[in-house]
């Protein structure tokens, strides 16, 4: 068991995280730790293994979109050494946050450096507590500082700087203003925002809104299902990035 492989690495291996300088209050993953050996939370490792085993469940047309986006990511990393992904939905409350978080942890897992993930909406509300709870059940550690629009601190490993996730518009000053990929995670935002200023690439990878289950006896099940669907697809996409290198 000592040398068991999980999420593509052995338990005795650690994630070496290089410093990425970011402005204060950035919604990006906070990777400012230098020369620190990090170990992912065990529950999250288990979840990731399940996500990786689920690649075959992704529909062919969705795989094509994910692979096209992976090609863009590879091209950006080859040409400029950095890629910025902004996941966009209407309220920046559920799907866009889930995609931002899973895309970043997938890049970390596959050791793809200089991938920066963001999220935004056509309007700002708050990161929905039901979606936050789904992330917790997946194995992330979450701290809620409180407030109307909390800046949740979401960690994947001990001693790692957390992701700071809160609701904002896609063109908020905390998000990139140029040379980024706009990935539309809901059909409403995709239809109502046909032009996103500053984009270098745009792709529609939409998901059914788990909000439809709010207040029902299937609420937890639906949120977990959507969380894992998005996680599986973001891992497939980042796996495709390294397959093409």
C-alpha positions, 0 to 999 in steps of 0.5 A, a space after each residue: 500500500 505504501 507505493 499505491 498509485 492514485 491519480 497518476 502518482 504514487 502516494 509517496 510522491 508529492 505535487 511540486 507547485 511552482 510559484 505563479 504571481 497573482 494580484 490580491 483577491 484573484 479568483 485564480 487558484 492561489 499557487 504561490 507556494 515555493 518548493 513545498 511538497 503537497 499531498 492531496 486529501 485522500 478523499 479527493 484522490 479517491 474521487 479523482 480516480 473515479 472521475 478518470 475511470 469515467 472517461 468512457 461515459 462522455 458522449 462523442 460530441 462532447 469529447 470532440 469539444 473537450 479535445 478541441 479545447 485541449 488543442 487550444 490549451 497546448 497551443 497557448 502553452 507552446 506559444 506563450 507559456 501560459 493559458 487562461 481559461 474563464 468559465 462563464 455561466 449566467 450567475 456564476 453560482 454553480 456550473 462555472 465555479 465547478 468547472 473552474 475548480 475541476 479544471 485547475 485541479 486536473 491541471 495540477 494532477 497532470 502537472 501541467 504548469 501555468 494553467 490559470 482558471 477563472 469564472 464569471 457570470 453575465 451577472 454576479 450573485 453568490 457561489 451557491 451553498 449547494 454547489 459548495 457542499 458538493 465540492 466538499 463531498 468530493 473531497 475538497 476542504 472549504 472555508 466560508 468567511 461569511 458575507 452576502 457573497 462569500 469568498 470561499 477558500 477551497 483547498 485540495 491539499 494540506 499547506 496549499 494556498 486555497 482557491 478563492 471562489 466567489 461570484 463575479 461578472 466575467 469582465 470583473 477586474 479580477 478576471 483576465 481582460 484579453 488573450 483568454 479562452 471563454 468557455 460557456 458552461 450554460 446555454 443562457 450565457 452562451 446565447 445571451 453573450 455571443 461576444 466576449 471581449 478580449 477572448 482568444 478562443 471560445 467554446 460552448 461546453 454547457 451543463 444542465 443546471 442542478 438548480 432545478 433540483 433545489 428543494 427536492 429529495 433529489 437535490 444532493 444526488 443531482 448536485 453530486 452528479 453534476 459535480 462529477 460530470 463536470 469533473 470527469 470532463 475537465 479531467 478528460 480535457 486536461 488528460 488530452 492536453 498531455 496526450 497531445 504533447 
